[in-house]
Every structure is written in C-alpha cells, then in structure tokens.
C-alpha cells in the first residue's frame, strides 16, 4: 500500500510530484514491501494527469520492482492527450518524458459515463420495494 508522504511509519518516500491540483509532497511505501523483481499493480481511485501514478511507478522502479499495469476506479480521459490549445496537462507526454509509456492504464469508469443523464424508461412503474 502506498500513501501520501508522512502518513506511514518505517517507510521510503518518493520525490515530489505534480497533479492537476498542484505540487504534492510525494508517495510513501513501507520498507521491504516491494523487492527487486516484484511485479506490481498500482491501483488509484481517480486518475487525471497521471502525476500520482508516475510517482508510484517511479517509487516501485527505485525499489527494483516492475509496474505491470495501473488501474483506477475513475479515469478522466480528457487528460490522456488533450489538444495543445486547451492548456491541459497531458498524461501521455508525462509518461513519455518519464519513460513510462509502456505501462498500461485501465479505468473502470470514465468521465463520459458520469456525464450521461439518468432517465427512467417510458412506462416505468415503481414496484414500491427497496432495492
């Protein structure tokens, strides 16, 4: 398990990293949890610019492990490769600059699903039961 720097005892810290919210102090993992040759799956709740993922990947690599994939509950795809004129940070460019472009990122839900308006089908009748 990785956490934000300063929230875990007996740990090894990563470098500072940037997110869409600004600079963060780094990630931390307990000593001896990742060993040379370990294959690691990094899981995050929300992925936008990839700053947290890149920090986690760097820390795993520094400890001798290999990140085989990153997964998240929600993925904001607008940050994958936005148009230059948007001014948005690009996760693709970040991963490429840090030589992490080979690490796949899988998202359970993307923001386009979150934008879909929920509508009841025509003729829907509530059965009165709790679901």
N, C-alpha and C positions, 0 to 999 in steps of 0.2 A: 504494500500500500504506500502510495506517495501522498504527501500533503504539502501545504504551503510551508515555507521555511519558518522555523521557530515553533512548530506545533507538534514535534515528535522528538522524544528523547533518544539519545545514543544514535544519532543519525548523520548522514552525509548529505551535504547541500549542493544544489546546482548553482549555476550563475543566475544573475537577474535575467528577466525576460520581459518582452513586450506583449501586451494583449490589446484588444480593441478599446480597453478601458484605461490603458497607460502602462507604465513600468511596474513589474512585480518583483518581489524580493527573491524569488527562486522556489524551487521544489526541494523536497527532502525525502529520503528513504532511510529506513533503519539499516544500520550496518549489518553486513553478511546476509541480507535478504536477496540480493542479486549477486550472483557469482559468475565468474568467467565461463562463457559457453551457454549460459541460461538463455532460453528463448522466452521472450516476454510479450504479452498482450497488454497494451495500455488502454484503459477504459476511462472516459471522461463523461461528465453529464452533458455538457454543451461544447461544441467545437465551432469556433468562428474563424478567427485569423490564424489559428494554429500555434499561437505563442506558448500556451501551456503544453500542448503536445510536443512541440520542438524541445522545450525544456526537459520534459520527461524522457524523450528519446535520447537527448544528449547525456543525461544522467545515467541512463541504462548503458549506453555505449561506454561512458567513462568507467563504469564498473565491470566492463567486459562482457556484458550481455548483448543480445540482438533483439531488436523490436521486430516481431514478425507481422504485426498489424496493430492499428489503432481503431478503437470502436467508440461510439458515443451514442447517447440516447437521442439528442437533437443535434443536427448538423445545419449550420447556416451556410447554405451553398453559395450565397451571394459573395462570400469572401474567397471562394476557390480561385477564381481568375477574373476579377472584375475589370471592366474597361478602365484604361488609364485615366480618362477624364472624370471618372467617378470619385477619385481621390481615396477610395477604399484600399486598405492593405490587402495584399494578395498572398493567400496561403501557399499557392503554387510557387511563387517567387521565393518566399521564406524557406520552404522545404528544399528548393533547388539550391539556394545560396548556402544552406547548411548541409548539402549533400544527403538529404533525407527523402528525395523524391521517389525512391523505390519503396517507401513504407506506405502501404495502402491504408486509407481511412474509410471506415464503414459507419454509416449512420442509420439508426433505427427509424428516426423520423426526420424529415427535412422541413424547413420553414414554409415551403409551399403548401404542405398539408395543413399546417397551422393556420393558413390564410383562408382555407375553404370554409364557406359559410355552412353551418349545420342547418339542414332543413328536414322536417318530417315529411314522409311521403304523403301524397294526396290520399285522403280517405283514412289516414291513421286514426285509430281509436285506442286510447289508453286503457289497458286492462285493469288498472287500479292496483296492481301488485307492485311491491317494492322489488327493484331489480339490482 
